[in-house]
Amino acid sequence: MTETLEARQYNQEQEEKFEKLIEEYGGEEKIPQEVEKEYSNSIDKQKVNEIDLDVMKQIVDFYNEILEK
């Protein structure tokens, strides 16, 4: 809910890549450790967690309004 549209799309792409690895190796537990580590290291952690500042501002404003009453 608080992620940017770009972050949600990026997360979806990463999930699809991981699903392909699972399919390629015949199960999550069968993915070689080095392959999984390489996949994990390729993820842009900042992009994955990018927050929609407009939505967050609305949430903060809402709570601040309630606290002022």
C-alpha positions as CSV (number, residue, x, y, z in Angstrom):
1,M,0.0,0.0,0.0
2,T,2.8,2.4,0.8
3,E,5.1,1.3,-2.0
4,T,5.4,3.2,-5.3
5,L,3.9,1.7,-8.4
6,E,7.4,1.2,-9.7
7,A,8.4,-0.7,-6.6
8,R,5.4,-3.0,-6.9
9,Q,6.2,-3.6,-10.6
10,Y,9.8,-4.3,-9.7
11,N,8.8,-6.7,-7.0
12,Q,6.5,-8.5,-9.3
13,E,9.3,-8.9,-11.9
14,Q,11.7,-10.3,-9.2
15,E,9.0,-12.7,-8.0
16,E,8.6,-13.9,-11.6
17,K,12.4,-14.4,-12.0
18,F,12.5,-16.4,-8.8
19,E,9.6,-18.6,-9.9
20,K,11.5,-19.3,-13.1
21,L,14.5,-20.4,-11.0
22,I,12.2,-22.7,-9.0
23,E,10.8,-24.2,-12.2
24,E,14.3,-24.5,-13.8
25,Y,15.8,-26.4,-10.8
26,G,12.6,-28.4,-9.9
27,G,11.9,-26.7,-6.5
28,E,13.0,-23.9,-4.3
29,E,15.1,-26.2,-2.1
30,K,17.0,-27.5,-5.2
31,I,18.3,-24.1,-6.3
32,P,22.0,-24.1,-5.8
33,Q,23.2,-21.8,-3.0
34,E,25.4,-19.8,-5.4
35,V,22.5,-19.3,-7.9
36,E,20.2,-18.1,-5.1
37,K,22.9,-15.8,-3.7
38,E,23.5,-14.3,-7.1
39,Y,19.8,-13.8,-7.6
40,S,19.5,-12.2,-4.1
41,N,22.5,-9.9,-4.7
42,S,21.0,-8.8,-8.0
43,I,17.9,-7.3,-6.3
44,D,18.0,-3.5,-5.9
45,K,17.0,-3.4,-2.2
46,Q,16.3,0.4,-2.4
47,K,13.9,-0.1,-5.3
48,V,12.1,-3.0,-3.6
49,N,11.4,-0.8,-0.6
50,E,10.7,2.5,-2.3
51,I,7.9,4.3,-0.4
52,D,5.2,6.4,-2.0
53,L,5.8,9.6,-0.1
54,D,2.4,11.1,-1.1
55,V,0.6,8.2,0.5
56,M,2.8,8.3,3.6
57,K,2.1,12.0,3.9
58,Q,-1.7,11.4,3.7
59,I,-1.3,8.7,6.5
60,V,0.7,11.0,8.7
61,D,-1.7,13.9,8.1
62,F,-4.6,11.7,9.0
63,Y,-3.0,10.6,12.3
64,N,-2.0,14.2,13.1
65,E,-5.5,15.4,12.5
66,I,-6.9,12.7,14.9
67,L,-4.3,13.6,17.6
68,E,-5.2,17.3,17.4
69,K,-8.8,16.5,18.4
